[in-house]
Amino acid sequence: MSNESAYARAGVDIEAGERAVDLMKAHVAATRRPEVLGGLGGFAGFFDASALRAYRHPVLATSTDGVGTKVAIAQAMDVHDTIGFDLVGMLVDDLVVVGAEPWFVTDYIACGHVDPDRIANVVKGVAAACAKAGCSLLGGETAEHPGLLAHDEYDVAGATTGAVEYDEILGPQRVQEGDALLAVASSGLHSNGYSLVRKVLLADAGWTLDRHIDELGRTLGEELLEPTTVYASDLLALVRQVEVHAMSHITGGGLVNNLARVIPDDLVATVDRSTWTPAPIFNLVQQVGDVSQRDIEATLNMGVGMVVVIPEANISEGIEVLAQRGLSAWQCGCVSHRGGVNDPGAVLVSNHPCR
């Protein structure tokens, strides 16, 4: 009779899971904030809530998300230590738009088979992104789902929690007529619209991930796996130095739909396309797939990962603060009176400069 356990014969390798935890411990430890209690491996993670005493009127903020079908690119390329940036970016940058500081992240990795090195590499990326954001990777779960996911398939999701002063919450209640729109550059596609991108370039056009694309200056796979920018710590620094009224994280739904969420009902945010040239990947998807301007802008970020709504007088200082932190930013529009109650809260005008 085999010494293999019944659970292992069913496809779940407990020992492999334990090895994965051992491999990831050093990565997780590197994200530790002073408020974290205990170590990795318990049933729950502990974060000392006495940190709230430093707030006058603390409000907790939380967000949960995944990385979508971009994970399929990581699996196809067998590169697993960057997808964590996509996960953390989707999480913490939904907190920072309300002015909240992310405190900790928890992750969940579901896979068809636990490969300890691969799982540890995924967590390595999550941890590195948490360190960039200034938050702790407090805990997580790795679940083996044989029969539900293929042997080499996995998916990642997570949640984050942070805090903000009640009277410092950013949002539409602060936005005023005459405010300026500050665009902050994305690193590329980020982690949105990959179902469209994969259909256009891989399924329909039949391109391979190792195909070198002259317009991109690298292979298609390298471009598609470019990690999401994690903005949290840089934008929190901006908020501490410059008056900011609102921010919009440009994810699924594109510029217009996400920006409209932070504009009051009587105002409109007008974004001027002529102020920037999207990176080549956006034009490539549009041309190869014969995708309309409306569809491409409703799906992809078009080179803008964040929009900051800021007093006009603070634009130059805001650009300089972000430049000092390695982020490219520019004024892309303004906020004005909305003509009618049924008019959109955000619009795109003009055209991008010719390449």
N, C-alpha and C positions, 0 to 999 in steps of 0.2 A: 504494500500500500504506500502511496506517495506521502512524503512528509509535508507536502504542501497543504495549507489550511483550506477548508471548504470555501472561505471567503476569497482566497487567492484563486482557487479553481473557478470561481464565479467572475473573476476578472479584476478584483480589487486587491491591491498590494499594499498592506498596511506598513510593511517595513520600508517600502520605497517612499511612502509619505513621510515617515520618520526621518529618513535620510535627507529628504528635501528640506525639512524643517531645520536640520542641523546645518545644511549648506547656506540657508538664508539668514541665519542668526546674526552674522556679522553685518550684513547689509541693513537689517532692521535696527540693530544697535546704533548704527551711524546716524539715525534720524531722531534719536532720543532727546526729547525736551526735558527740562528739569521737573515738569509737572507729572511726568510718567512714573507710575509706581509698578514695581515688579518687573518680571521679564517675559520673554516669549514662551508660549506653550501652555498658558493657563486657559481656563474656559472663557474668561473675559479679560479685556484690557482695562487698566485703571488709569484715570487722568485726574489729578488733584484739582477739584473744583474750587478750592480756596483761591485759585487765580481770579475768580470772579469778584473777589473783594476789592480788586484794583479798579473796578468799574463803578461808576455812579449809578447807572441803571442798565445792567447787562441784559442783552438779548442774544439768545443762542440762535445760530443759523446752521442749517444742514442741507446737504445735497447728495444725491445718489445718481450714478450713471455708469455706462460701460464705454467700450470703444467701437462698437458696431462692427461692420465687416472688414475694417482695416486689419483686424486680427488674422484674417485669411492671408493677407500679404506677408505678415510676420511668419506664419506657418509655412507658406510656400517658399520663402527665402531662407528658412531655418535661422532666423535672426530674432531673438526673443528678449534682448535686454533694452529695447527702446520702447516697446509697447506700453510700458509702465508710465512713460511720460504722457502718452495719450490719455491714459486713464486718469492720472492725477490732474492733468490740465483740464479735462472735462469736469472734474470735481471742484477743485479749489477755486477755479476762476469763475464758477457760478456763485461762490461765496463773496469773492472780492468785489464783485459788481455792486453789492449792497454795502460795501465798506467793512465787511467782517474779516477778521484775521482767522485763517484756518488753523485749528489746533492739532487735529489728528485725522488720519485716514485709516479705514479698515478695508481690506480687499477680499475678493472671493474669486477663486480660480476653479473652474469646472473643466475636467479633462476626461478623455477616453481612457487614458493610461498615464499614471504618474511616472514621468521621467524626471528623476531628482535634479539633474543638472539643468534641464529646460525650465522647470518650475522655479528653481533658484535664480535663473537668469531673468525670468519675468519679474520676480520680486526684487531683484537687483535694480531693475529699471524703475519700479515703483518707489523703492527707497531713495534712489538718486533724485527722482523728481520731488519727493517729499522734502528732501534736504534743500533743494532749490526753492521750494515754496515756504520753507521755515516751519513745517509741521512734522509731527511724528507719525510713523507707520505703527499704529498702536496694536494691530492684530489682524487676523484674517483667517481664511479657511481655504483649504484645497480639497476638492471633492472629486473622486474618481467615479465616472459614469459610463462603464462599459455597456455597449449596446445602445446607448443614447447618443454618444459621441464616438466618432471613429478613433482608432488607436492613437493617432498623432494630432487629433483635434483638441483645442481648448478654447475657452472663452473667459474673459476677465470682466469683473464689475467691482464697484466699490461704493463707499460712502464717506463723507467728511463732515466734521462738525467744527464750528468756530464761534466767535462772539463779536458783538459790536455794541457800542453805546447806543441806547435808544434814540437819543437826540442827534446822533451822527449817522443814522441809516441813510444811505444814498438811494435816490430813486426819483420818480416823476414829481413828487411833492416839492422837490428842490429846483426843478428845471424852470428856467425863466426865458421869456422872449428876449432875443439878442444873444443868448448863449452860443458859443462856438462848438463845433464838433472836431475832436482830435482823434484821428485814426492812428492806430498802433499796428504796425506791420505783423502779418502772420509769417510763419516759417514755410508755409505752403498750404496743402489741403487741410492740415490738422487732422481731425478724426471725424469728418462729416462728409457725406455724399459718396462714400466708397461703393455703395451699391450701383450708383450711376457710373462712377469712374471705371469700375471693374467691368461693367457691361459694355461700355463704349470701347475701352482700350483692349481688354483681354478677351471678352466673349465675342463681341461683334467684329472688331478689327483684327483679332487673332494675334495681337502682339504678345511677346513673351517678356517676362520680368528681366531677363538678362539682355534684352535689346538695348543697345546704346542709342540714345535720342540726342541728336546734335543740339536741338533747341534747349534741352535741359542740361547738357554738358555732363551727363552721367547716364547710367542705365535707368530704365523705367522703374525697376524694383527699388533702386536707391531713392528715387524721387518719391515714390508712393509710400516708402517707409520713413520718410523724414519726420522726426518726432514733433508733436504739438508743442508750441511755445507755452511754458508755464509762467504766467504773468504775475501771479499773486503777490510775491514779495516786492516786486518793482512797482506795481500799482498802489500797494499800500504805502510805499515810500512817497509816491506822488501825492497821495491824499494827505499825508502828514505835512507836506511842504507847500502844497498849492491848494487853493479852494477848488473843490470838485463837486458837481451837483449830481451826476449820475454816470453810470457806466453800463455798456451793453457788451456781453460776450457773444461774438458772432459765430454761432454754431449752426445746427440744422435749421433751415429756413432762411439763411442768408442775411445780408445787411438790413434790408428793409423790415422784414418781419421781426428780427431781434431788436433793432433800434426802436421800433414803434412801441415796444413793451415798456420803455422808460420815458415816454413822452406824454405829457398830460393831454387831456381831450381837446383843449382849445389851442394847442400848438402843433407845429409840424417840423420835423427834422429834414432838411434838404441836403442830400449828399451829392457832391459834385464829382462825377467820374473823372473829369479832366485833371484832378489834382494828383492822380497816381496811375501807374501802369501795372496791371496785374502781372505776376510771374508767368513765365511761359506755359506752365502746366495747365493753367486755366484756359488759355486760348487753345491749347492742344486738345483738351477734352471737348471744347465747344466745336472746333472745326472737324475733328475726326468723327464725332458723333452727330454732327449737324444739329447741335442743341441750340435752341433759341436763346436770345439774350435774357428773356424773362425767366426761362427755366434754369439757366446756369446760375443766375443771380439769386434764385429762390432755393438753390441747393448748396452752392459752395460759397466760401467766404471772400473769394475774389481778391485775396491778398491783404485783407483787413481782419485781424484777429480780435481786436477790441476797439470800441469807440467810447471815448470819454467826453461827456458833456460838461463843459467848463466855461466860466466867464470869459468873454472875449479878451479881457485885459490880461488873462493868465496864460494865454496860448504860448507865447514865446518861452516863458518860464517852464511850462509843462513839457514842451518839446525838449528843452535843455536838460531837465531832470531825467527824463527817460533816456536821452542820448548818453548821459553819463553812466547809465546802467545798461547800455548796450542795446537799447531798443530804438528802432526807427519810428518816428511819428511825424505827422503833418496835419495841418488844418484841412479838413475835407468838406466842410459845410457849416451850416448855421441853423439855429432854431428861430422860427418866426410864427406869426399868428396863423392859425388854421382857418381856411375859408369857410368850410361847412362841417357840420357835425358828422356827416358820413364820409368826409374826405379821409384819406389814409394819414396815419401818424408819422410816416416817413416816406420819402420819395427819392429816387435817383434821377439826376438830370445830366445833360451834356454827354460827352463821349470820352472814353479813355484815349490818351495820346497814342498815336500810331507807333508801333515798335520799329 
